[in-house]
Amino acid sequence: MIELTSPVSKRALTAAVGPRFRRHLVQRLRVGGLMPPATFTAAVEALMDLAADVRPALVRFGSSRRERLARLTPEQRRSLAMQKDTLTTALAIADIDRAPVQEWDPPVDGERATSFLDGLPQMREREDLMVVADLMRVPGFEFVREVAHGAAQFESERTRLTVVMANHLPLEEQLGADLVYFNETYRSFVIVQYKAMEGDDDDGAVFRLPSAQLALELERMERHLELLRGCPQNATRQGYRMLENPFFLKLCPRMQFTPDSQALVKGMYLTLDHWKLIEADETMVGSRGGRIVTYGNVGRHLDNSAFVRVVADAWVGTTVEQSDVLERLIREVLATGRTVTFAVKSDKPPPGDAEQASAMDFIQPHDEQEPPLVVSIG
């Protein structure tokens, strides 16, 4: 519920919409029910003009936003879909409300978006360099200064998530997405590389092998995994991991960009060790001799819920000693042409040390000269 600082009367709202929508709106406000789409759009835009404090919640339903969404190219939509999922996954792992992703706004004419963060209010509230400066205590993050990036912070009562999306290419030319998640409490990194499958649903989605691009990326993972294995063995309870390999693949059916949803994109999370066994399995060979990976033949995998749980509690990922040697890997990942989402989860400082007030405003109740208008949107 959003309570307006100044009430908007039903009379003012109906007067603000065009004559052709007025009868439908009056009827719905009197007896309830769903508005016809055109009437709904007219009511939303009128309410945004009459009550500026409700605009952030309603802007995604306006005609201007719909027109700007329609101008996005298929390539831009694909990149935004992957980037949005890296962000929503990081928020889910950090147990922070994902609702802010629904406030994303497409670029207006003349603006050049380089990442999903560009369209979020959090991106515009703090300077990027201030956010990145907060991450200099994290291994490898000094290299983020060298590339174009957007940055934002998200908070819950106890947790802060600092997110940086770094890339070298325009949105429509970006080659894919990686999520680099760092749990500062346990000093643990997890790295997820996204791979799009062919097909829109579980039954028909296919990932074909061999993949020359994936082979190069797996070689890089293996090279750095050898470096991690050379680190001293963990000797602390905070550093214990069931799996000390930080590398995961997320295979996703064809990704649709749905900016109004806060849900995670459906997909299969596979550890690097598991993927190597899948690639070598003769039963993965298709009817024409090619190797395919599907929901039906891959067998076990982690879904979103399982992945979020094991990463949130640092049951998987690098140990403290391993995390300190990842600078070289982060530099190499930044050079790939993919968008790299760096998400750092940390505990919030005590209230007296907070740098800024919460982004949530407490709205004072209004004088009830008439019953408040309640509009349900969903």
JOGIVEN-V322877 format. One record per pair of residues at least 12 apart in sequence whose C-alpha atoms are under 7 Angstrom apart, sorted by the first residue. I is the first residue (numbers start at 1). J is the second residue. D is the distance in whole Angstrom. If there is no record, write none. Layout:
I:J:D + I:J:D
This chain:
3:363:7 + 4:53:7 + 5:363:6 + 5:364:6 + 5:365:7 + 5:366:6 + 6:366:6 + 7:366:7 + 13:46:7 + 13:47:7 + 14:26:7 + 16:46:6 + 17:42:6 + 17:43:6 + 17:46:6 + 21:39:5 + 24:39:7 + 25:39:7 + 41:61:7 + 41:62:6 + 41:63:7 + 44:58:7 + 44:61:7 + 44:62:7 + 45:62:6 + 56:103:7 + 57:103:7 + 60:103:7 + 60:105:7 + 65:105:7 + 65:106:7 + 68:106:6 + 68:108:7 + 69:106:6 + 75:172:5 + 76:171:6 + 76:172:5 + 77:257:6 + 78:255:7 + 78:257:7 + 79:171:7 + 79:172:7 + 79:174:7 + 79:176:7 + 80:115:7 + 80:116:6 + 80:257:7 + 81:255:6 + 81:256:6 + 81:257:5 + 82:177:6 + 83:116:6 + 83:177:6 + 84:116:6 + 85:264:6 + 85:265:6 + 86:179:6 + 86:341:7 + 88:262:7 + 88:264:6 + 89:264:6 + 90:181:7 + 90:343:6 + 92:308:7 + 93:308:5 + 93:311:7 + 93:312:5 + 94:161:7 + 94:312:6 + 94:345:6 + 96:155:7 + 96:156:6 + 98:262:6 + 99:262:6 + 101:262:6 + 102:259:6 + 102:260:5 + 102:261:6 + 102:262:6 + 103:120:6 + 104:119:5 + 104:120:5 + 104:259:7 + 105:119:5 + 105:120:7 + 106:119:6 + 107:119:7 + 113:171:7 + 114:170:6 + 114:171:5 + 115:150:7 + 115:165:7 + 115:171:6 + 117:150:6 + 117:151:7 + 118:150:7 + 122:152:5 + 122:153:7 + 123:151:6 + 123:152:5 + 128:150:6 + 128:151:5 + 131:151:6 + 131:152:7 + 139:323:7 + 139:324:6 + 139:326:7 + 139:327:6 + 140:326:6 + 140:327:4 + 140:330:6 + 143:331:6 + 147:166:6 + 147:167:6 + 147:168:6 + 148:166:6 + 148:167:6 + 148:168:6 + 149:164:6 + 149:165:5 + 149:166:4 + 149:167:6 + 150:164:6 + 150:165:5 + 150:166:7 + 151:163:6 + 151:164:4 + 151:165:6 + 152:164:7 + 158:347:6 + 158:348:6 + 159:345:7 + 159:346:6 + 159:347:5 + 159:348:5 + 160:345:6 + 160:346:5 + 160:347:6 + 160:348:6 + 161:343:7 + 161:344:6 + 161:345:5 + 161:346:6 + 162:343:6 + 162:344:5 + 162:345:7 + 163:341:7 + 163:342:6 + 163:343:4 + 163:344:6 + 164:341:6 + 164:342:5 + 164:343:7 + 165:339:6 + 165:340:6 + 165:341:4 + 165:342:6 + 166:339:6 + 166:340:5 + 166:341:7 + 167:334:7 + 167:337:6 + 167:338:6 + 167:339:5 + 167:340:6 + 168:337:6 + 169:337:6 + 174:337:6 + 174:338:6 + 174:339:7 + 175:337:6 + 175:338:5 + 176:194:7 + 176:338:5 + 176:339:6 + 177:193:6 + 177:194:6 + 177:338:5 + 177:339:5 + 177:340:6 + 178:192:6 + 178:193:5 + 178:194:6 + 178:338:7 + 178:339:6 + 178:340:5 + 178:341:6 + 179:191:6 + 179:192:5 + 179:193:7 + 179:340:6 + 179:341:5 + 179:342:6 + 180:192:7 + 180:341:6 + 180:342:5 + 180:343:6 + 181:342:6 + 181:343:5 + 181:344:6 + 182:343:6 + 182:344:5 + 182:345:6 + 183:344:6 + 183:345:5 + 183:346:7 + 184:344:7 + 184:345:6 + 184:346:5 + 185:346:6 + 186:238:6 + 186:239:7 + 186:314:7 + 187:319:7 + 187:320:5 + 187:323:7 + 188:314:7 + 188:317:6 + 188:318:5 + 188:319:6 + 188:320:6 + 188:323:6 + 189:246:6 + 189:317:5 + 189:318:5 + 189:323:6 + 190:246:5 + 190:247:6 + 190:317:5 + 190:318:7 + 191:246:6 + 191:247:5 + 191:248:6 + 192:247:6 + 192:248:5 + 192:249:6 + 192:250:7 + 193:248:6 + 193:249:5 + 193:250:6 + 194:249:6 + 194:250:5 + 194:251:6 + 195:250:6 + 195:251:5 + 195:252:6 + 196:251:6 + 196:252:5 + 196:253:6 + 196:254:6 + 197:251:6 + 197:252:6 + 197:253:5 + 197:254:6 + 198:253:6 + 198:254:6 + 199:253:6 + 199:254:6 + 200:253:5 + 200:254:5 + 201:253:6 + 202:253:7 + 202:295:6 + 203:295:7 + 205:253:5 + 205:294:6 + 206:292:6 + 206:293:6 + 206:294:5 + 207:292:6 + 207:293:5 + 207:294:7 + 208:291:6 + 208:292:5 + 208:293:6 + 209:290:7 + 209:291:5 + 209:292:6 + 224:329:7 + 228:322:5 + 231:321:6 + 231:322:6 + 232:321:7 + 234:319:7 + 239:319:5 + 239:320:6 + 241:314:7 + 241:315:5 + 241:316:5 + 241:317:7 + 242:315:5 + 242:316:6 + 243:315:7 + 243:316:5 + 243:317:6 + 244:316:6 + 244:317:5 + 244:318:5 + 244:319:7 + 245:317:6 + 245:318:6 + 246:316:7 + 246:317:4 + 246:318:6 + 247:271:6 + 247:272:6 + 248:269:6 + 248:270:6 + 248:271:4 + 248:272:6 + 249:269:6 + 249:270:5 + 249:271:6 + 250:267:6 + 250:268:5 + 250:269:4 + 250:270:6 + 251:267:5 + 251:268:5 + 251:269:7 + 252:266:6 + 252:267:4 + 252:268:7 + 253:267:7 + 267:303:6 + 268:301:6 + 268:302:6 + 268:303:6 + 269:301:6 + 269:302:5 + 269:303:6 + 270:301:6 + 270:302:7 + 284:297:7
